[in-house]
Amino acid sequence: MQEYIIDQLKPLAVPIGSVKADPQNARLHNEANKKAIKKSIEGFLQRKPIVVNKNTGIIEAGNGLYQEMKDLGATEIAAVFVDDDDNQAKAFAIMDNRSGELSEWDLPNLKDILQELDSGALDMDLTGFNEDELEDMMTQFHIDDESLTDAIVSEQEYDEAHDRSERILRRMTDKINDISISNPRALNGAIAVIVDIAKGNQILFLADPKLNDLVTEIRRHVEDGTASPMEHALYETINRNNK
């Protein structure tokens, strides 16, 4: 008779008829899921026990595995028994499924591992991915040389823009700090200017149209061509508020 439990779990084996599927199991097992579980049992055997409530015999975790082993004709299944009350049993059953949903694939790394496995020595269905999914995975993260070059340039441009914004921010902050020390009343009624920069970041400037030295400083950068887009935006905002 075919055995479906690895040797290390056999001490935990119980008659498969002694445990019951959860009639309130909120996790649905579609055909693709059932096929993957069955393939895993056939290829690897049962490698982790199901969790059963010792008071009721109802399975809290592993209902899909139980059903597929039963359909394969297994007479035993490895199980651990827990002493949960009804609320604990229901909560654990939900958490066991929900916690797995909250994880995600490191897709580039997954692709590399699948490529290593796809040598012809292994039935790739044992990974749980079908042929179409594997083909999509192999092509999804292909980057040609031109795209890679563009990506590198974009990163360089972002770093340069970030450095420029840092310098501008320091210069503007120093100017406002100087004014706040020498003439704090001058900052009353200051206007807030939010300027978008790369990668969705923003910089907040405080400016007052009456701060002539600050406006003059910005105007100087605009007129001599050294102003950044942020300084232009700030200058235009101040001019609008002066009108």
Summary of the structure (lengths in Angstrom):
residues: 243
radius of gyration: 32.1
end to end distance: 91.4
largest distance: 92.5
contacts: 601
relative contact order: 0.08
helix: 60%
strand: 14%
